[in-house]
Amino acid sequence: MSKKAILVDLDDCIGCYACVVGCHLWHQVSVDETRIKVHTIGPETVSGRDMMNFVPLMTEQCELGRYETEPPCVTSCPLGALKWCDEREMLSFLGDGRRYQICKIV
């Protein structure tokens, strides 16, 4: 069976937390049962530009392996910054020149 992964496009993610809200609503869990956290990196100045990145990462409570289709965190992203993909698609995304971060592989 092919591995599945969630990638985040760091150029598209704006840190809106829609992925966190979507996960909580879908699973009907409290805030204490966080399955996904959005980490903020920055702000910092890089080549004269102020930059900040947002990286959603799944916690140990995430049940990503049980999904055959896109999980609620991915479908909740209004900008399509989260990508649900198989191994071949993951390699394609990671090689396309954009800044992707692997959130979780199952």
N, C-alpha and C positions, 0 to 999 in steps of 0.2 A: 504494500500500500504506500502510496506517495505521501510524503510529508506535506503538511500545510503550514502556512505562516501568516502572520500579520506584519506588514511593513507600514511605517509612517513616512510620508513625504515631508521632510523637514522644511521644504520651501512652501508647502501649502498649509501645514498645521498652524493655527493661530491661537491655540490654547483655550478654546471655547468650552471645553469640558463636556461637549455633547456626547462623546463616547462614554464618559463616566455616567452621565444621567441615563443614557439609553440602556446601559448594562444594568443599572440599579432598578430602573422601571421594569425591564424585561424579567429579571429574576426576582423582583419584589423583595429586595433585601435592604437592610438599614445601611446608613452611611458607615457604620462600624465594620461592615462586611465587604469592604472595598475589594473588587476584583481587578480593577484597573486604576492606575494613578497617573496623573500627568505631571511630569517633572519639568521644571523650568531651568534652563541653562542660560546664564547671562543676567542682565545685559553686560556686554563687554564690547569694546571697540576693536574692530578687526579691519585693517587697511583703511582706517579713517572713517569707518561706518559703525554706528551702534547696532549691535545685533543681539537678538534673543531667540532661543529655540525652545520649542515645547516638544517633549517626547513622552507619548503615552506608553506605559509599560504595564504588563499584566502581572498581578500578584499570584501567590501560590493558590489562592482561592479560585482563580480563573479556571473555568471548565471548557476551555477552547477545543479540546480534543473531541468533544461530543457533537460538534457541528459539522454537518455535511455541506451546508450553504453558509452564506455570509452571516457571522454572528452579529448580535445587536449593536455592539460597539462600532462595527464597520458601517452598518446601515444607518446609524444615527449621525455619522459625520456629515455635516452639511456641505463641506468642501471636497469630499472624496479623498481626504488626505490619508486615510487608512485603507490599505489594500489587503484583501484576503486572497491568497494565491497558493498555488502548488509549487513544487521545487523548480520546475522549468520557468514558470512565470516569475518566481522570485529572482532567479538568475538574470532574467530579461530586465526586470525592474532595476536590480542592482548594477547592471551594466549600461544603463541608458544615460548616464551622465548627471542625473539629478541626485540630490542628497537624501538617501533613504536610510532609515534605522530599522533594524529588526526588533519588533516588539516581543514576539513569542513564536516559537516553532513547536509544532506537535506532530 
